[in-house]
Amino acid sequence: MINKASYFTATAHGITQYQNGLVKKFINADEFIFQKEAFRKIKQIHFFQKFKLMKIARILKFNSLKGRRLNAQESLKKNLFLSDK
């Protein structure tokens, strides 16, 4: 099904993006092929193949450390000063 609000057309001259019936962007065929090949080569780099997994691991580690830090803060607030009890 074609989304008439935003769609692409491909011709021998290049790729055209339309939004709400108006031309939003045009990329000539040579530039499109160059970008496609560059993307393919970048995608083959090991770092980018594992990026999603590394990002999830980094977020989990950050959240875990944040949780431990918050628990330590609460414990210190409750137990640090005996005169507060």
C-alpha angles and dihedrals in degrees: 000000000000118000100220091197093064129009143142133232126198124208135162087268097054149278122312125195117206125196121187089347095305128107107256101172139001125196117185118232096253093052091046092052091047092051092045092053092045090051091049091052093046090049090058093059109108094230093058093044090058097034098104093050092046091049092052091048091050092050092048091049092048093049092047092051091045090053092050091048092051091049090051091049092051091047091051092048091052100041109024101086117041091191091068092068 
